[in-house]
């Protein structure tokens, strides 16, 4: 067990003595929630709320496709935010399976987005290929990350104060 922690420093641990979540977990989650991130950015621009969306998504239907495809990732975001010592039983039960959930959501996002591009007549080989490659990279990193394996094996417990 100590073997998996040998390359970590004290800065790699949180206040519950658990290893901080992997950056790949956050990158994958941000990728899945990209439609919502763009929406929040557009709402924060008070002069012209639609300008940010129209710059990134010239075809509004693609924006809606990304919102729908990213919706299930909100559940994973909630699961991640509820990961603490006093968490409900369902959070403790689902946390070790969050890698499979994340990979499933990445595949769902890819398939749903490609179908959306196809039906909206915005099927662009460059966009399609880049989405396939980036999703594949994320899946490989999430699946092979040793840090995510450690994250899934740990669950925060209260640390006694001294």
Secondary structure, 3 states (H helix, E strand, C coil): CHHHHCCCCHHHECCCCCECCCHHHHHHHHHHCHHHHHHHHHHHCCCCCCHHHHHHCCCHHHHHHHHHHHHHHHHHHHHHHCCCCCCCHHHHHHHCCHHHHHHHHHHHHHHHHHHHHHHHCCCCHHHHHHHHHHHHHHHHHHHHCHHHHHHHHCCCCCCCCC
